[in-house]
């Protein structure tokens, strides 16, 4: 797997979104967990990022956010970042929310990603099968379950991100990301 350089946007500013996504990043994440970005603003930001030919990921507000996962994918996000995945059950739910049957349980929509129904078949047969699923590993419990999660869902997971600050908090060492227990 090759390393990629990406960044996160946590506020709504179209000039900043356009500037950042015109730079040398492989991907841009719209953070819906730790920001005040609305669904409508997220949709606009996805368009701007993709206009600059960058992958656009949306970090969900919670592990099982069914509403936001639908909206983000229907707006055309290239992938979803699920926070605090700790268990096989949570990983399974993330897969179900991200993909159409038979892999998942995502419902069909006639919105922007599908060109309001005009390109539904094309979307279902191409882009929807390339949705990138990224798990945030942020707790000691998640680290303990990581091998089994990978084993069960390796076909579906694009990558993982280790959230060092939350991991340090789960070790009662908040902010001490270089502590041996966190490392």
PyMOL commands that set and color helices and strands:
alter all, ss='L'
color gray80, all
select helices_A, chain A and resi 14-21+39-51+66-74+88-98+112-117+120-125+127-130+140-153+164-170
alter helices_A, ss='H'
color red, helices_A
select strands_A, chain A and resi 6-9+27-31+55-59+79-82+132-137+159-162
alter strands_A, ss='S'
color yellow, strands_A
deselect
rebuild
show_as cartoon
